[in-house]
């Protein structure tokens, strides 16, 4: 299963959660990207620290 790599552009600490709100494990990739292991059909999201919006993958 290849990882989902996301270049998020969020400055500061981030959290990645599943659709139930549980924290997902992720790794730092290159150039400010993160690498998330998601199974087919799974999704993750991260609340943007300075906005009310979310970043969904």
URUR-V732481 format. One record per residue. N is the residue number from 1. RES is the residue in one small letter. SS is DSSP state (2 for helix, 1 for strand, 0 for the rest). PHI is phi in radians with two decimals (* if undefined). D_FIRST is the distance of its C-alpha to the first C-alpha in whole Angstrom. Layout:
n-><N & N>
res-><RES & RES>
ss-><SS & SS>
phi-><PHI & PHI>
d_first-><D_FIRST & D_FIRST>
This chain:
n-><1 & 2 & 3 & 4 & 5 & 6 & 7 & 8 & 9 & 10 & 11 & 12 & 13 & 14 & 15 & 16 & 17 & 18 & 19 & 20 & 21 & 22 & 23 & 24 & 25 & 26 & 27 & 28 & 29 & 30 & 31 & 32 & 33 & 34 & 35 & 36 & 37 & 38 & 39 & 40 & 41 & 42 & 43 & 44 & 45 & 46 & 47 & 48 & 49 & 50 & 51 & 52 & 53 & 54 & 55 & 56 & 57>
res-><x & x & x & x & x & x & x & x & x & x & x & x & x & x & x & x & x & x & x & x & x & x & x & x & x & x & x & x & x & x & x & x & x & x & x & x & x & x & x & x & x & x & x & x & x & x & x & x & x & x & x & x & x & x & x & x & x>
ss-><0 & 0 & 0 & 1 & 1 & 1 & 1 & 0 & 0 & 0 & 0 & 0 & 0 & 0 & 0 & 0 & 1 & 0 & 0 & 0 & 0 & 0 & 1 & 0 & 0 & 1 & 1 & 1 & 0 & 2 & 2 & 2 & 1 & 1 & 1 & 1 & 0 & 0 & 0 & 0 & 0 & 0 & 0 & 0 & 1 & 1 & 1 & 0 & 0 & 0 & 0 & 0 & 0 & 1 & 1 & 1 & 0>
phi-><* & -1.27 & -1.30 & -1.57 & -1.83 & -2.17 & -1.69 & -1.57 & 1.26 & -1.49 & -1.54 & 1.74 & -1.17 & -2.23 & -2.25 & -2.13 & -2.27 & -1.53 & -1.17 & -1.67 & 1.59 & -1.40 & -1.14 & -1.82 & -1.38 & -2.56 & -2.15 & -1.34 & -1.83 & -1.41 & 0.95 & 1.36 & -1.59 & -2.13 & -2.05 & -2.13 & -1.55 & -2.13 & -1.41 & -0.96 & 1.57 & -1.44 & -2.43 & -2.40 & -2.57 & -2.40 & -1.22 & -1.26 & -1.13 & -1.99 & -2.56 & -1.49 & -1.39 & -2.03 & -1.90 & -1.92 & -2.27>
d_first-><0 & 4 & 6 & 9 & 12 & 16 & 19 & 21 & 25 & 26 & 28 & 28 & 26 & 23 & 22 & 19 & 19 & 17 & 20 & 22 & 23 & 21 & 20 & 16 & 15 & 14 & 15 & 17 & 16 & 19 & 22 & 22 & 18 & 16 & 12 & 11 & 8 & 8 & 7 & 9 & 12 & 12 & 14 & 16 & 19 & 21 & 25 & 27 & 29 & 32 & 32 & 32 & 29 & 25 & 22 & 19 & 16>
